[in-house]
């Protein structure tokens, strides 16, 4: 007797609504309850008991979320080693569809942003980070509801055996936070950053970081998103705070929802965003056994065929960027070492001189502010080359009897001037005045 099919025994799959690098989504009919649902079949396979236990734990947690701004998970299972989620079917369109028609009204964007921020804050309060907030995951229902979908790749902060290893990033390139691009562990602030980019795109109909997935992902490591000055001051303050490069400087999702609750944010929004709030505690999780440092970033485009789903990785570009930084540091150290050797050689040459006067063509040392003597070797050269290179003022003849006196002038080495004992040095001067 063949094994039962937990998916097709109960759900009749119909139209494919979309396909991406992580899953396929179908319209389906629940044969038991006779209702329309959405079935998301994940690409990841659950081939062993550990994978099955992990997926079951995630599905139970997601099914436990109940909020008006979240798409409800109704059922879950594993069909031929492929996990699937059954969710409520929302009739309407996505925010991505709306943006394709042009910039959205400020009041509409504020309403959408408040609803999504409130839903995200609810999930954050239960230890869940969405990690893929983007226009395609914001559903605009025909009934006026705004819902956030696709928690299928959510990172459960309390899941010690999570599938995604430390150093791995999952998400859509255009909306990743900088820490996600770097492959670092992320917390709730990553969702706030992504939502900021979503709202900016809704207002302008332009992506903040366009281009291919790798180029788009890496761009935010070099610059902040461009927030047009044409936007109201309140929007500029809010979006600037949400997309701060440093995660600790971003507001919480709750603060964002509060700022947008009254409609278009007004000037002075920063006061709301920077108000002290209780930080979300990240539950400790077991470290990954083999961190890779890779970033598996998918393009956010949904395609008509699953085979066209794009999963691009900026790991190579990120490695090159880090190598470039290392090379630059190495070059700086090498230059500093060369400068240090030149200084030491100059001092040694002065100490071993024969006391003869310099020729008129020889430049005299610069007589700038005195430097305190030190008995130790210099640690790291921080001065500009002008402080180690003498100026071009030729020395003149000095009067006075021939004698040897301790040096009295400022400088960094034993002077060889022509004046009466006025060599520029820190120790006993070796300068000898010429006998008239």
Order of alpha helices (4+ residues) and beta strands (2+ residues): beta-beta-beta-alpha-beta-beta-beta-alpha-alpha-beta-beta-beta-beta-alpha-alpha-alpha-alpha-alpha-alpha-beta-beta-alpha
